[in-house]
Each structure stands twice: as structure tokens, then as C-alpha cells.
């Protein structure tokens, strides 16, 4: 599972709330070890990097470089000001997620590629996928994707034939499912 974690655990950027509307970026990196030679290893500490770009029309602010604060995961958990800034700019949900990452709590399910998640979804009952679609924006997108509905029609609809593929491609796989197969599949799952 550790291979699912890249060097960057999380990154988000965006414009802060008015009135200043400055730009912000939050990057969280993971702990890694670099080997300079066979004997020596140099450990690079995991970091939370908070960057701010001030947007102002005032002459003294023009061309000012971005401000950057770099801290370790442990220090971030004790830095109330940076946590306040992250919560203010990106919201409480992102702040809580950032705290979890800094505590070593990784959400591996969110890190799986879409192709693997679609394969997992294909084994769930449709009523379970409707509940899963409410978990996050990503799962909603996957559960409503044409790829998911194509797998559903191909794997769960016994009346589907090769002749119907052209119709499904033209009118959409989800619409094809609900037009032709919905009642039969629901009966089978009950």
C-alpha cells in the first residue's frame, strides 16, 4: 500500500476569501530517504509547505516574492496560526484532512486509480453504489460515469446483446440501463 503514496501526499491551491483575495498553496510531502552512496543515507523530513502570494495594486507590493513557511508534520500539528490560515482559506474539511496526513493517517482508498475503483464498484450491488456516490465528489463522478454504467450493463444485464451496443453508445450507457434493464437487475439483487 505504501507504493500508492507519492512523494507529494497532498496539494491544493486557490484564491483566498475577500477582501484581499491573495493566492495560497498548501503542499504536504512524505518522509523519504535518499541514498548518496551504498553506505550513506540522507533522510529528508516530511514537510508542510504553506505559500502565499499577495495580490495588491499598491506600489510597494508589486513584484514582491511569495511568502513561504515550511514546517515538519509534527510542528504543523502544534502551529495554531498556520492551521488557522489553512482552515480560513480552504475550509475545515481540508484542515482536518491535513491534520490526518500529518498524523500518518492515509486514505488509501482515495489514492487508488479510477480504473481499479471502477473494478471494485462492479462487484457492489447497485443500491450500495448509490450510497457510495454520496461519500465524496470522486465517488459520485465514478458512480455516474459512462465507464461504470457500461460495465454494469455488460456484466449484469443478461438481455444485453452485441446489437444493442450501438444504441447504448448513441444514447448513453446509463440511460440504456434505466430504459431497458433496470427492473430486471433490481429483481435479481433482491
C-alpha positions in Angstrom: 0.0 0.0 0.0 2.9 2.4 0.7 3.6 2.4 -3.0 0.3 4.3 -3.6 1.8 7.2 -1.7 3.8 9.5 -4.0 6.4 12.0 -2.8 3.6 14.5 -2.5 0.8 13.4 -0.3 -1.5 16.4 -0.9 -1.5 19.7 -2.8 -4.2 22.3 -3.1 -4.1 25.9 -4.3 -6.6 28.6 -4.7 -7.6 32.1 -4.1 -8.4 33.2 -0.5 -11.6 34.9 0.5 -12.1 38.6 0.0 -11.2 41.4 0.6 -7.5 40.7 -0.2 -8.1 37.7 -2.5 -4.5 36.6 -2.1 -3.4 33.2 -3.6 -2.4 30.3 -1.4 -0.9 26.9 -1.9 -0.6 24.0 0.6 1.7 21.1 -0.2 2.3 18.1 2.1 5.2 15.9 1.3 6.1 12.5 2.8 9.2 11.3 4.6 11.8 9.9 2.2 15.3 8.6 2.3 17.9 9.5 -0.3 20.9 7.2 -0.8 24.0 9.2 -1.9 26.2 6.1 -1.9 25.9 2.5 -0.8 26.7 3.3 2.8 25.3 6.7 3.5 21.7 7.6 3.5 20.3 11.1 3.9 16.8 11.4 5.4 14.6 14.2 4.1 12.0 15.2 6.6 8.4 15.3 5.6 7.1 18.9 5.3 4.1 21.0 5.2 4.7 24.0 2.8 2.4 27.0 3.0 2.9 29.6 0.3 1.2 32.9 0.0 1.1 35.3 -3.0 -0.1 38.8 -2.0 -2.2 40.4 -4.6 -2.2 44.2 -4.3 -2.2 47.3 -6.5 0.0 49.2 -4.1 3.4 50.1 -5.5 5.4 48.7 -2.6 3.7 45.3 -3.1 4.3 44.9 -6.8 6.8 42.3 -7.7 7.0 41.0 -4.1 8.1 37.4 -4.0 5.7 34.8 -2.4 6.0 34.1 1.3 6.6 30.5 2.2 6.5 28.7 5.5 8.0 25.2 5.7 7.5 23.0 8.7 7.6 19.4 9.7 4.4 17.4 10.1 4.9 17.3 13.9 5.5 21.1 14.1 2.4 21.7 11.9 0.3 19.9 14.4 1.4 22.4 17.1 1.3 25.6 14.8 -2.1 27.1 15.5 -1.6 30.1 13.2 -0.8 28.0 10.1 -3.7 25.7 10.9 -6.0 28.8 11.3 -4.8 30.1 7.9 -5.4 26.7 6.2 -8.9 26.4 7.7 -9.7 30.0 6.8 -8.6 29.7 3.2 -9.5 26.1 2.3 -12.1 25.2 5.0 -12.4 22.9 7.9 -12.6 19.7 5.8 -9.2 20.4 4.2 -7.7 21.3 7.6 -8.9 18.1 9.1 -7.5 16.1 6.2 -4.2 17.9 6.5 -4.0 17.1 10.2 -4.8 13.4 9.5 -2.0 13.2 6.9 0.5 14.8 9.3 -0.5 12.2 11.9 0.2 9.4 9.4 -3.4 8.5 8.7 -3.6 8.0 5.0 -6.8 7.3 3.0 -5.6 4.6 0.6 -9.0 4.1 -1.0 -8.9 7.7 -2.3 -5.5 7.1 -3.7 -6.5 4.1 -5.9 -6.6 4.8 -9.6 -10.0 5.2 -11.2 -9.7 2.0 -13.2 -9.2 -0.1 -10.1 -12.0 1.7 -8.2 -14.4 1.0 -11.2 -13.4 -2.6 -11.0 -14.3 -2.7 -7.3 -17.6 -0.9 -7.9 -18.6 -3.5 -10.4 -18.8 -6.0 -7.6 -21.2 -3.9 -5.5 -25.0 -4.0 -5.6 -26.5 -1.0 -7.3 -28.1 0.1 -4.0 -24.7 0.2 -2.4 -23.3 2.3 -5.2 -26.0 4.9 -4.7 -24.9 5.2 -1.1 -21.2 5.2 -2.1 -21.9 8.1 -4.5 -22.8 10.2 -1.6 -19.4 9.7 0.1 -17.3 12.2 -2.0 -17.2 14.1 -5.2 -14.8 11.5 -6.7 -17.1 8.5 -5.9 -20.1 10.5 -7.3 -18.2 11.1 -10.5 -17.2 7.4 -10.8 -20.7 6.1 -10.0 -22.2 8.3 -12.6 -19.6 7.8 -15.2 -20.2 6.1 -18.6 -17.5 3.6 -17.8 -19.3 2.4 -14.7 -22.7 2.1 -16.5 -21.1 0.3 -19.4 -19.6 -2.3 -17.1 -22.9 -2.5 -15.3 -24.9 -3.2 -18.5 -22.3 -5.6 -19.9 -21.9 -7.6 -16.7 -25.3 -7.5 -15.0 -27.8 -7.4 -17.8 -28.5 -10.8 -19.3 -30.6 -9.4 -22.1 -27.8 -7.2 -23.5 -26.6 -8.3 -26.9 -23.9 -7.0 -29.2 -26.6 -5.5 -31.4 -27.6 -3.2 -28.6 -24.0 -1.8 -28.3 -24.6 0.9 -31.0 -27.8 2.0 -29.2 -26.0 2.2 -25.9 -23.1 4.3 -27.4 -25.6 6.6 -29.0 -28.0 7.2 -26.1 -25.6 6.6 -23.2 -25.0 3.5 -21.1 -26.7 4.9 -18.0 -29.8 5.8 -20.0 -29.7 2.4 -21.7 -29.6 0.6 -18.3 -32.6 2.5 -16.9 -34.6 2.2 -20.2 -34.2 -1.5 -20.8 -32.7 -3.3 -17.8 -33.4 -1.5 -14.6 -36.4 -3.6 -13.3 -34.8 -6.9 -14.2 -31.5 -6.2 -12.4 -33.2 -4.8 -9.3 -35.3 -8.0 -9.0 -32.2 -10.1 -9.3 -30.4 -8.2 -6.5 -33.3 -8.5 -4.1 
